[in-house]
Amino acid sequence: MRKALFACFLVLVSAVCWSQDQYPQFTEIVTDNAEIFSHAQLEDLRAKLTQFETETTNQVVVLTIHELGSETIEQYANGAFNQNKLGQEGKDNGILILFSKLDREVRIEVGYGLEPYITDAVASRIIRNTMIPKFKEEDYYGGIDLATDQIIEFLKNPEALEEFNRQIEAEGEFPWWALILMTLFLSVFIAAGSFVFYKGYSNLVEMFRGIFIGKLGLLPGLFMLIPTLMMVVFGLVFVLMPLFFLAMVFGFDFDLDNVSLNTALFYVVPIGFFAVTITLAVIKILIKGKEDFKLSWVKSDSTYMSKTFSSGGSHSFGSSSGGSSSSSFSGGGGSSGGGGASGSW
C-alpha cells in the first residue's frame, strides 16, 4: 500500500514539474531552438537586446522553435512568457517574439506594462509590413532583426511611435468617394427602416385609439401588440445601426466604457414609450371629436378592422363572428495578459 501511494506521489510530482516547465526555460535573451541564425547573427541580436535592456530595463526576448505542437501560437507565446516571467515584477515590461519555423507563424507577445506603447495594432503592422515580407524570402534573421529595431525605436522615441500610429490611422481612413458610396448604400437601409418604423408605430397608435373607442377589443388588441412591436423594433434597428456605423466612420467617438446601464432604464424607457404612444392616441381621438371613450373586451368592429388594418397590409382581427389573419416582420516577474499580434506566411 505504501509503495502504491509513493508511486502515485512520484507521478503527481512529475506531472506538476512537467506542467511548470512545458516551455523552454530561457537562459539567454535570444534562444534559437529552430537554428535559423548563424553564430554571428545570434551574437549580434543578443548584444543589441542586452544593451537595450541595460539602458531601459525593458526586456525584448526572442524565441525560435521548430513547431508548436498541439497549441496555438497565442497559447504557446503566453505560456512561455509567463513561465519565464519576462520583464520586471511590478513593471511587466517584457516583450516576446516567438517564431515557429514549421508552422510558419510568428507572434509578438507584449507584457501589461508595454501594451499602451506596443499596442495590438502596432504589433500587427510590424509583423505584416516588416517581418512577413522577409520571412517569405526565408530571411528570418532580417525580419526579426528589423522588427526588434522598430520595437526599440518606438520604446525609446515617443515621436517615432506617434508617427507610426498616425500611419496606422491613415491606413484605416476611407477615401472620400468610398465614404459617399457607403453613405448612399446605408441610406437605403435607413430609409427602409424609417418606413417600417413609421408604419409599425402608426399602427400601434391606431391600435390604442381603436381600443379606447371600443372598435378594437382589448384582448385581440393585446395579441396584435406583439407583431406590431416587432415591426417597430425591426425598423428602429435598421435606422440606428447604419447611423451608428456612419458616425464611427466619420470620427465620432463613443466612449461606451463610461456608459452605465442603470436597472431603472429597463423600466423608464418602455414606460415612456407607451406613455407617448397612448398620449398620441388620445390626442388623435380628441382631434376628431366625434368619438366617445368606451371599452370592448373581446368584440371588434369588423368594418373598422377591415378598413383600418387589412387595407394597410398590416394585422387584422375580425369580430367575434369573423375570421382573423396576421403578419409580422423578424521575466523578472512580469506577466502578459495576451496582448500582441500574430501572423503567418
HELIX and SHEET records of a PDB file:
HELIX    1   1 ARG A    2  GLN A   20  1                                  19    
HELIX    2   2 HIS A   39  THR A   56  1                                  18    
HELIX    3   3 ILE A   73  ASN A   84  1                                  12    
HELIX    4   4 TYR A  112  LEU A  114  5                                   3    
HELIX    5   5 ASP A  120  ILE A  126  1                                   7    
HELIX    6   6 ILE A  127  MET A  131  3                                   5    
HELIX    7   7 ILE A  132  LYS A  136  1                                   5    
HELIX    8   8 TYR A  140  LYS A  156  1                                  17    
HELIX    9   9 PRO A  158  GLY A  172  1                                  15    
HELIX   10  10 TRP A  176  PHE A  212  1                                  37    
HELIX   11  11 LEU A  218  VAL A  249  1                                  32    
HELIX   12  12 LEU A  256  ASN A  258  5                                   3    
HELIX   13  13 LEU A  265  LYS A  288  1                                  24    
HELIX   14  14 SER A  302  THR A  308  1                                   7    
HELIX   15  15 SER A  310  GLY A  312  5                                   3    
SHEET    1   A 5 VAL A  30  ASP A  32  0                                        
SHEET    2   A 5 GLN A  59  ILE A  65  1                                        
SHEET    3   A 5 GLY A  94  SER A 100  1                                        
SHEET    4   A 5 GLU A 105  VAL A 110 -1                                        
SHEET    5   A 5 GLY A 339  SER A 344 -1                                        
SHEET    1   B 2 SER A 316  PHE A 317  0                                        
SHEET    2   B 2 SER A 324  SER A 325 -1                                        
END                                                                             
